[in-house]
Amino acid sequence: MALPMMVSGFIQSIVLITDASFISRYSTEAFDAVGNGGLVYITLYMCLLGMGDGAQIIIARRIGEARISAIGRVVVTSFLTNFLLATFFFIVLYTLIPSAILGYSKNHEIATLQGQFIRMRSFALFFAMVTITIQAFLLAKGKSMIVLYAALITATSNIFLANSLIFGKNGFPEMGIEGAALANTIADGLGMTFLVIYLLFSSERKEYQLFAHFKFELASMKELLKVGSPLMLQGFFALATWTLFFTWLEQKGQFDLTVSQNIRAIYFLAFVPIWGFAGTTKTYISQYIGAQKFDQIPTIQKRIQLMTLLFLCLTFHGAIFYPEALIRLINPAEKYVHKSAEILQLISISIMMFGFASVYFQTIHGSGNTLHSMFIEFGTVSVYALFCFLFIKVWHFDVYWIWTVEYIYFFLLGLASITYLRLYDWKKKIV
């Protein structure tokens, strides 16, 4: 189940690296703007994804309980809820965020380019809301291969469109940073179209009566909000804190920001197995709790941890053994390569910590105790944000030492998750 999701994540990482490689060769200011602007977009995207994760947990639980008739209602409710959220977030991104960025940024050119990128990118939220809803259903069913096919369509189209629209190739006009955003958005739309067509013609549409009762149901929305809203909030605050981290780096200076954007682009290779097994953990834990198979959960956790670490060695070993080569794929400007490579090696062990700890954190998600996982995330990111502020704004550390905050975040997240699972009776949560 996890392998197609990891391949999907790997494809998305390659897309991110390719985009970064294209835009860094266009201009350094555009590269920095896409990095920071992309974080603003993904912060709000994580809210939609949180509601999708909530739907995935509920659907998986209903499958474990053999309550097939309830699944269609959850899918429809997820779609309607994400539509409302996407509309609100679009208005915020398109109208308010670009002006706000100009107000707090140090570099006016980077801030202006960020606004251009975000306005174009904001339209993708409407594609994302559909994609996330369908993915939640498919992942709860364990049909991750379909998600992989959608990722392949998104990735291949994005690479072609980004190269064409940024530089003005293959008959397209040169659009620079707006071309990067438009390429991402169109590619997201193509991936969504594939998933919609699959679902309409799938046997599951009739089997689960997915759209037989396409209407708003307050009770179903309350059920989804109860599980999904804590995931939405914790996803928002986790990425908002990282966005704040990069905002403070931009205010510190362009060299530190560009070096850190190099790291961010490579970072997502590490998240390939972590995110792949995260979805697997949520589904397995929720289904096994629904089926009352509590004694098998520790075995599932250990196996997932082992596989996560093994696949991390496969996808992220370059950070240790040839970091400069990876950095040059992202950004060939020599003045950034050495410092970026040093930081990449520094944080490589923290990623291993996260891969191990993530399974415990995702177990809390899968159990349905999402309010408690939200409190764990809030506490962890609060400490993380405090040390970011101290390292950057108060003590003015070199960018190399600033990145040690990653160890603080991953260690605290793992410690809090393990403590919770040992002390709290989390298996009795009713979803």
C-alpha positions, 0 to 999 in steps of 0.5 A, spaced: 500 500 500 505 504 501 509 503 495 505 507 490 504 512 495 512 513 496 513 513 488 507 518 488 511 522 493 518 521 489 514 524 483 512 530 486 519 531 489 522 530 482 517 535 480 519 540 486 526 539 484 525 540 477 521 547 478 526 549 483 532 548 478 528 551 472 526 557 476 533 558 479 536 558 472 531 564 470 533 568 476 535 568 484 530 573 486 524 568 482 527 562 485 527 565 492 520 568 491 517 561 488 520 558 495 517 563 500 510 564 495 510 556 495 510 555 502 504 560 503 500 556 498 502 550 501 500 552 508 493 553 506 493 547 502 494 543 508 488 545 511 484 542 505 489 536 506 487 536 514 480 535 512 481 530 507 485 526 512 479 526 517 475 523 511 480 518 510 480 516 517 473 516 518 472 512 511 477 507 513 474 506 520 467 505 517 470 499 512 473 496 518 466 496 522 463 494 515 458 500 515 458 500 508 452 505 507 455 510 511 461 511 506 458 515 501 455 520 505 462 521 508 465 523 501 460 528 499 461 531 506 468 532 505 467 535 498 462 540 500 466 542 506 473 543 502 469 547 497 467 552 502 474 552 505 477 552 498 473 558 496 475 562 502 482 561 502 482 563 494 479 570 496 485 570 502 490 568 497 488 572 491 486 579 495 490 579 501 496 576 502 500 579 496 499 586 499 501 583 506 507 580 503 509 587 501 508 590 508 513 585 512 518 583 507 525 586 506 526 585 499 521 589 495 523 585 488 522 578 492 516 580 495 513 583 488 514 576 485 511 572 491 505 576 490 505 574 482 506 567 484 501 566 489 495 570 485 496 565 479 497 559 484 491 560 488 486 558 483 489 551 484 485 550 490 479 548 487 483 543 483 486 541 490 479 540 494 477 535 489 483 531 488 484 531 496 477 528 497 477 523 492 484 521 494 481 520 501 476 515 499 482 511 495 487 511 500 482 509 505 480 503 501 487 501 500 487 503 492 494 507 492 495 505 485 490 510 482 493 516 486 500 514 483 497 514 476 494 521 478 501 523 480 504 521 474 500 525 470 501 531 474 508 530 474 509 529 467 505 535 465 508 540 470 515 538 468 513 540 460 509 546 462 514 549 467 520 549 462 515 551 456 512 557 460 518 559 464 522 560 459 518 561 453 519 554 449 515 550 445 511 555 442 509 558 449 510 565 451 516 567 456 512 568 463 517 567 468 515 566 475 507 566 473 509 561 468 511 557 474 505 558 477 501 557 471 504 550 470 503 548 477 496 549 476 494 546 470 498 540 472 494 540 478 487 540 474 490 535 469 491 530 475 484 532 478 481 530 471 484 523 471 481 522 478 474 524 477 474 520 470 476 514 474 471 515 480 465 516 475 467 510 471 469 505 477 465 500 481 466 503 487 461 509 485 455 504 485 458 499 490 458 505 495 453 510 492 458 515 493 454 521 489 447 518 490 445 523 496 449 529 494 446 534 499 449 537 505 448 533 512 449 537 518 450 531 522 455 528 517 459 535 517 459 535 525 462 528 524 468 530 519 469 536 523 470 533 529 476 528 526 478 533 521 478 540 524 484 538 529 488 535 523 486 542 519 489 546 524 495 542 526 497 542 518 496 549 518 500 551 524 506 546 522 506 549 515 505 556 518 511 556 522 515 554 517 513 559 513 515 564 518 522 561 519 523 562 512 520 569 512 525 571 518 530 568 514 528 573 508 529 579 513 536 576 515 538 576 508 538 574 501 544 569 502 541 565 508 534 565 504 537 562 498 541 557 501 535 555 505 531 554 499 536 550 496 535 545 503 527 546 502 527 543 495 532 537 497 528 536 503 522 533 500 526 527 498 526 525 505 519 526 506 517 521 500 517 515 505 515 518 511 509 521 507 508 515 504 508 510 510 504 516 514 498 515 510 499 507 510 499 508 518 493 512 518 489 507 514 491 501 518 491 503 525 484 506 523 481 499 520 485 495 525 481 499 531 475 498 527 476 491 527 478 490 534 485 487 532 488 491 538 494 486 539 496 487 532 498 494 532 505 494 535 507 489 530 504 494 525 508 500 528 515 496 528 514 494 521 512 501 518 518 504 522 523 499 519 520 500 512 520 507 513 528 508 515 530 503 509 526 507 504 529 513 507 536 510 506 534 509 499 531 516 497 535 521 502 542 518 502 545 523 497 544 528 503 550 524 506 554 522 501 554 527 495 550 533 498 554 538 493 551 534 487 544 534 489 545 542 491 547 543 484 541 540 481 537 545 484 541 551 484 548 551 480 550 558 483 557 556 486 556 561 492 551 557 495 553 550 494 558 549 499 554 552 505 547 548 503 551 542 502 554 543 509 547 544 512 544 538 508 549 533 511 547 536 518 540 535 518 540 528 515 540 525 522 534 529 524 530 526 518 531 519 521 529 521 527 522 524 524 521 517 520 521 513 526 517 518 530 512 519 525 509 512 526 507 514 533 504 521 531 500 518 525 498 512 530 494 518 534 491 520 528 489 513 525 486 512 532 481 518 531 484 522 537 486 528 532 484 533 538 490 530 542 495 530 536 493 537 535 495 539 542 501 535 541 503 539 534 501 546 537 506 545 543 511 542 539 511 548 533 510 553 539 517 551 542 520 550 535 518 557 533 521 560 539 528 557 538 527 560 531 526 567 533 532 566 538 536 563 533 535 568 527 532 575 531 536 575 538 542 571 537 543 572 530 546 565 529 550 563 522 545 559 517 548 553 519 546 553 526 539 556 525 538 549 521 539 545 528 532 547 530 530 541 526 532 537 531 528 540 536 522 539 533 523 532 531 525 530 538 519 533 541 514 531 536 517 524 537 517 524 545 510 527 546 507 522 541 511 516 545 509 519 552 501 520 549 501 513 547 504 510 553 500 514 558 493 515 555 488 509 553 487 511 546 484 505 543 477 506 545 476 513 541 469 512 537 469 515 531 
